[in-house]
């Protein structure tokens, strides 16, 4: 008996990280600038002096877009301390990345996936807060560095959210599992009072969907060569950038932290006895040949208790909140809040607000998963009787107050849901690379690029 459960928010092997410094954002805008220019009459006039390097279904990749993406990637590798490969190798890697991005955005369009403006604004608020500036200051700074820089960053965030959504719809939500799989995982977890999370490095030498014997032998020969070079001490991240076909190749092959229960099953045995810094033997899967290195590991306490956050909300209506900073009156009042009584005073300080706007301000107890994804980190960092700085939304300024945090033991049903989530993540991670390969196999892709330009 198989079944599918409700959608999860994130997949570990392709988690999208929005935690960027201002410097990183400005480097990212080097890529995005050409995309925003494509909307302007000036670029239309200069269209003939640029050229198309790839056609991807009904979309195109311009040479200028590829050049800017390479510039960004070179700087990104430098920032990570990874030596850059030869220009022609990096160019091919970056072009592959841009092609996959176009394919995923195109697939999302076919599925009718859209991202609410409020969700994008929340991401921008997070970036501003991480850099200790207001959203207005972030807008001004980016526009000063690059024409239309803020709008370009907004589009980049929108694209990332769209790609995340299409991956969840096409991969995660299609995963099926059996009841016996869930029970087996619960039994194993009951025997282990502590769980481990692993940070892995990954190199994939991909195989086509239906490889010939020659293609299989060629891929095997290459992965054997890489394995020997790693054993002789060459840098894992450099070889991952140079050779890996995995979706994290341009990140040096480093994946995100994974629980052992979330790791693809074809990795599990190969990494079971690894110590930090050790390399697996060559692993074969339907995707191709893999090498995995254990970068780090940590013990975590299993989630046997569930935290719930008692939140209250206040809305100061405004149709200009996204364009202007919060009113000083609101900021001063928020700064003075230290308990539920002072929070409730907000409604008295703004008597002009219709009563129905804030009549349901008590949001009750909510788990982290029941809180909007964009606010989860902020709420987690709050202590009882603390308040978040006003958040800009299309409806106006929102103030969230945390009254209390409670912990309750997970019921058997909730523990089962956690096990289901882990199984679905593991299975989604197992098929993700094949899904990307299928997108490429089913697409019309024409490349017109020279090694030297």
N, C-alpha and C positions, 0 to 999 in steps of 0.2 A: 504493500500500500504506500503510495507516494502522495505528497502534498506540498503546497507552496504556502509560505507565510508572508506577512506584511513586509513591505520594503524597509531595508535598513538604510542608514544615511550615508555610509561610507564604506569603501572597500580598501583594506590595508595596502594592497599592492599598487593601487592607484589613487591614494589619498591626495587631495589637492590642498596645498598649504598656502594660506593667504598672509602669513606672518612675514611681511617684508619691511625692510628699513626704507627710509626715503631714498638713500643712494641706490638701493636695488630697484626701487620703483622707477627712478629716473633712467637707469640702464634699460629697464624693460621698455621704456617709452621710445628708445631708439628703434625697436622693432615696430612698435605701434604707430609711430609717426607716419610711416608710409601708408598704413592702412587708413588713417584718418584723412590723409591727403587725397586718397583715391576718390573721396566724395566731393572734392572741390573742382571748380572749373579749371583752375591752374593745372592740375594733374591731367585733366582731359586734354588740355592743349599740348602737354608734354608726353602724351601717351605713346606717340610714335617713337620717341627716343628710348623708351624702356622696351623690354621684350618679355615675352612669356617663356618661362623655363619649364612649366608643367601645366598640363590640363588635367583636372580632376573632376570627372563627370561634367557638371555644368559650371564649374568654378575654375579659376586659374591662379597660378602662383607667378608673380613677377620677379624678374631678376633683382630689382631693387629690394623687394620684400625678402628675398633669400639673403642678399648681402647684409641687410640690417639684422636679420635673425642670426647670421654667422657672427656678426660683431658682438651681439649680446651674448651668444654662447661662449665665445672666446673669453669675454670678461668674466662670465659666470665660472668657467673652469679655473681661471686665475684666482678668483675669490675663494674657491674651494681648495686651492693648492694642488690642482691636477694639471699635469703637463698636457698641452694641447697636441692633438695629432696633426699630421700633414694637412694642408689646406684642402686638398681634394677629398680626403677622407672625411674631414669635418663637414665639408659642403654636402656630401652625400648623406651623412647622418642628419644634418639639419633639414635637408630637403625631404627625407623620409618622414621626419617629425611633422613638417608642415603639411605633407600629403595626408598623414593620418589625422591631423587636426581638421583639415577640410572635409575628410570623409565622415568624421564623427559629427561635425556641425551639420553636414548635409543630411545625415541619417536622423538627427534630432529634428530637423525641419520636416522631414517626411512623417515623423511621428507626431508632429504638432507640439513639440515641447517648447514651452516658454518659461521665462524666469521673471517673477514679479519684480518691479522696480524697488520695492521695499527691501527685498533680499539683497539686491546689489548695494543699496545704500547702507545696509547693515555691515557689509564687508568693508565698504569704504570707511565707515565709522570705526571699525576695528583697527584698520591701518592707521588712521589718524590717532587713535588712542594709544596704540603701541609706540607711536613716535612723540607722544605727549604734546600734540597740537590739536586744534579744532578742525572739523571738516572744512570750514571756510578757509583756514590757513593752509590746509593740504591742497585745496583747489588752487589758491593763489600761487603757492610754491611750484606746483607742477606746471601750471600755465606759464609761469615765469621762465621755467627751464626749457619748456617745449611748447610751441603753439598747440592749443587744444589738448594739452597734456592730460588734464583731468578727465575730459571726455574719452580720451584714448584709454586711460587706465580703467574707466568704467566699462568700456567695451571689452577689455581684456578679462576683467572679472566676470562679465556676463558670459563670455565664451567658455571660461573655465567651468562655470556653474552649469551651463548647457551640456558640456561634455560629461561632467559628473552625472547629470540626470540621465543622459542617454545610456551611459554605461550601466547605471542601476537598472534602467528599464530593460535593456537588452541582455544583460548578463546576470546580475544578482536576482532579479525578479523571476528569472526563468529556471533558477535552481530548484531541484526537487530532492527529497530525502525520504528515508523510510523511518518508521517508528523505532525499529531496532537500532538504527544508527544513533538516534537521540538517546535511547536508553543506555547503550554501550558507553557513550561519552559521559553521561551522568554517573554511571558506575565507576568509570576511571577517575572522574573528578572527586567522587566521594572518598576514594583511597588516597588522594593527594591533598594534603592540607594547604600546600603552597603550590603556586603555579609559576611558570617561567614565561618571560617575554624575551624574544630574540631579535637582535638587529643583524640582518643578513646582507651580504653582498652577493650579487647575482649576475652571471654572464650566461647569455643564451645564444647559441648558434642555431638559428632557425632552419627548419626544413619546410619545403613547400607542402601544400595539402596532399599531393600524391607524388612523393619524391621517386626519382629513378634510382637504381642502384648506384650510379655514378654520383648523383647529388648527395646521397646518404654517405657514401664513402668520403667524398670531399669534405662534408661537414664534420665527419668524425675525425678526419686527419687534422682539420683546423683546431678543433677543440682539444685534441691530444697535444698539439703544439703549444696552445695557450696554457694547458695544464702544466707542461714541463717548464715553461717560462715562469709561471707563478711559483713553482717548486724551487726554482733557482733564485727567487727573490724579487722578481719584477713587480712593480706596483699594480695592485689589483684594479684600482680605479682607472688608471691610464689604459690598461688593456680592455677594461669594460667599455670605455669611451671609444676605443679604437675598433673593437671587434664585435661587441655584444649587439644582438638584435632585440634585446628586451626593451620594454617601454621606459625603463629607468636608466638606460645606457648613458644618456647625457648628464646624468647625476652621478656618474662613476659607478653605476650598478647598485648603489645602496638602496635597499627597500626601507619601508617604515617598520617600526616595532610591531612584532606579531606574537600573539600567543601561540604556543605549540599547536593548539587545537585549530588554529586558523591557517597553518602552513600547508601548502599542497601536499597531498599524500605521497606523491612520488619524490618529494624532498625528505620526508620524515625519517625513513630508515638511514638515509645517507648522512644526515646531520646529527643523528641521535647521540653519537659518542664524541662529537667534536668539542674541543676546547677553544677558548677565545683565541683568534688568530689562525686557526687551522682551516684547511681547505678540504672540501669533500672530494670523493672520487667523481668521475664523469657520470652524470645521471641522464638517462634517456626517457623522453616522454613523447606524446604525440606532437608536441610543439617543436621538438628538436633535442639538442644536447645541452645540458646545463652544468655549470660549475657554481658551487655555493660556498661562501666563506662566512664563518661565524665572526662577526665584528665585535659584538658585545652581547651580554645577557644580563637579566636582572630578575629577581624573585618578586612576585606580586601576591598579595593576599586575595584569594578568590572572593568574588562579590556575593557573599552570603547575606549581606544586609543591603537594604535599599534606602537611599537618602531621598527625602522629599523636602522641597523648598516652599515655604509659605510666603507667597508674593502678593504685593498690592501694586496697582497701577494708577497713575494719574496722567490725564491727557490735557495739555493746553493747546486747543485747536489753532491751527495756522496753515494757510496755504503757501507760506513763504519759508517754512522751516528748513527746506532743503537748500535754500539760497542764502539764508541769513543765520547769524549766530543766535544762541538762545537769549531771550531778554534778560537783562541784568537782575531784574526783580526776581525772576524764576531761579537764576543761579544763586542768588543770595539766600533765598528760602531753602533751596535744596541743601546748601552748605550747612544750614542750621538744623537739619533733620537728624535726630538721634534716637527716636523711638516712634511707635505707631501713632501716638497722639500728635507729635509735631508733623508727621507725614499727613495726617488727616486735616491739619490746618491749611494745607494747600487749597482745598476746596473753598475755605472761607476767605482766603486771600484773593481769589478770582471769582467773585460772585456773579460776574457777567456770563460765565460759562453755563449753558443750559444744564439742568440737574441730571438729565438722562445720559449725558456724555460720560459722567464718572460714577453713575449710580451702582455699577457692578465692578467697582475698583478692587474688591477683594477677589483675587484669582484662586485662592485656596491652595491646597497642597499639590505640588507637581513634582514628578520625577524629572531628572535632567533630560530624558528623552522626550518629555512632554513640553519642554521649553524650546522655543525656536532655536535652530542650530546656531544662528548668528549670535545668540545671547548666552549660550551655554558656558563658555569660558568666563564671561563677565560675572555671571551669577555664581559660578563655582568659587570665584575669588572673593565674593562678599561674605562678611560675617553677619550674624543676626543684628538687626537694627541699623544696618548700613543701606545706603541708597546709591543707585547708579547715576552718573551724570546724565542730564537730559539727552535723549536720543532723537535725532531728526527723522521724521517719517513724512509721508505724503499727507497724513492727517494733521500733523502738528508735532509738538514736543511731548515725548513720553518719558515719564519718570517711574522707575521701578524701585520698590522698597522691599527688602527682605526682612520679614518679621521673625522667622524662626526656621531652624533646620531640624527635622526629625529623622530618626533611623528606625526602620522596622525590618524584621527578618524576612527574607524572601520566602514566599510560599513555594510549594512544589511546582505549581504551574509556572511561576515566575522563573524558577531555576530551569525548568524545561525550555522556556522561551530563550533564555540565555544560551542554552546548549544548541538550540535551533539556529540562533544567530551565528554561533561559531561554526557550525557545520556549513551553513549557507555561504559564509565568507570563505571558508576553505575551498569549497567546490567552485565558487566564482573565481577565486584566484587560480584554480587549476585550468580553467577554460578561457581566461581572459585573453591570453596571447593568441589563441586560436580564433577568437572572435575578431580580433584586429586583423588577423590574416584573412579571414573570410570577407571582411569589408574590402580589403585590397583585391581579393580574387574576383569579387562581384562588380568592381568599379571599372570605369574606363579611365585609364591613366596613361598619358602620353608625356614623356620627358624629352626636353630639348635643351640639353645643357652641355657645356664644354668644361673640361677639367680646368682649363685656364681661360680667363675671360678678360 
